Amino acid sequence: MPTDDPWARKARGLLRAELKRRDIGYQQLAERLVAMGVKETPASIANKISRGKFTAAFLIQALESIGCSKVDLGDPIRG
């Protein structure tokens, strides 16, 4: 179940956007992560991203694996 936490939604959206920009699906992401020594399956990635619950380490690993060295966080979320 996706989270209602606005920060988790922002993290999920950021990762999804970077994957889409590069036309990379969960299968390709899993393969890239495995090549880096990070054991993930397409299903585990889909679950993490769908829930919006993943560690900062996973986010950085995923971004590194797809060649993303810079991200635009856009406007900050205001509570």
C-alpha positions as CSV (number, residue, x, y, z in Angstrom):
1,M,0.0,0.0,0.0
2,P,1.5,3.4,-1.0
3,T,2.3,5.8,1.8
4,D,0.5,9.1,2.5
5,D,3.8,10.6,3.6
6,P,4.6,13.5,1.3
7,W,8.4,12.9,1.6
8,A,8.0,9.3,0.6
9,R,5.8,10.3,-2.3
10,K,8.5,12.8,-3.4
11,A,11.2,10.1,-3.2
12,R,9.1,7.6,-5.1
13,G,8.3,10.2,-7.8
14,L,11.9,11.3,-8.1
15,L,13.1,7.7,-8.7
16,R,10.3,6.9,-11.1
17,A,11.0,10.1,-13.1
18,E,14.7,9.4,-13.4
19,L,13.9,5.8,-14.6
20,K,11.4,7.1,-17.1
21,R,13.8,9.8,-18.4
22,R,16.3,7.0,-19.2
23,D,13.6,4.5,-20.4
24,I,14.8,2.0,-17.8
25,G,12.3,-0.5,-16.4
26,Y,12.5,-2.5,-13.2
27,Q,14.1,-5.5,-14.9
28,Q,16.9,-3.4,-16.3
29,L,17.3,-1.6,-12.9
30,A,17.6,-5.0,-11.2
31,E,20.3,-6.1,-13.6
32,R,22.3,-2.9,-13.1
33,L,22.0,-3.2,-9.4
34,V,23.1,-6.8,-9.4
35,A,26.1,-5.8,-11.6
36,M,27.0,-3.4,-8.7
37,G,26.7,-6.2,-6.1
38,V,23.2,-5.2,-4.9
39,K,20.8,-8.1,-4.9
40,E,17.4,-7.0,-6.0
41,T,14.7,-8.5,-8.2
42,P,12.3,-6.6,-10.4
43,A,9.5,-7.6,-8.0
44,S,11.3,-6.3,-4.9
45,I,12.1,-3.1,-6.7
46,A,8.5,-2.7,-7.8
47,N,7.3,-3.3,-4.2
48,K,9.7,-0.8,-2.7
49,I,8.9,1.9,-5.2
50,S,5.1,1.3,-5.1
51,R,5.1,1.6,-1.3
52,G,7.4,4.6,-1.4
53,K,9.4,3.0,1.4
54,F,13.0,2.5,0.7
55,T,16.3,3.5,2.2
56,A,18.4,6.5,1.2
57,A,21.1,3.9,0.4
58,F,18.7,2.1,-2.1
59,L,17.8,5.5,-3.7
60,I,21.5,6.3,-4.2
61,Q,22.3,2.8,-5.5
62,A,19.5,3.0,-8.0
63,L,20.4,6.5,-9.2
64,E,24.1,5.5,-9.5
65,S,23.2,2.3,-11.4
66,I,21.3,4.3,-14.0
67,G,24.0,6.9,-14.4
68,C,22.2,9.7,-12.6
69,S,24.7,12.0,-10.9
70,K,22.5,15.0,-10.3
71,V,18.8,15.4,-9.4
72,D,16.5,18.4,-9.3
73,L,14.5,18.3,-6.1
74,G,12.2,21.0,-7.3
75,D,10.2,23.0,-4.7
76,P,10.5,21.8,-1.2
77,I,7.5,20.2,0.4
78,R,5.9,22.5,3.0
79,G,3.9,20.9,5.8
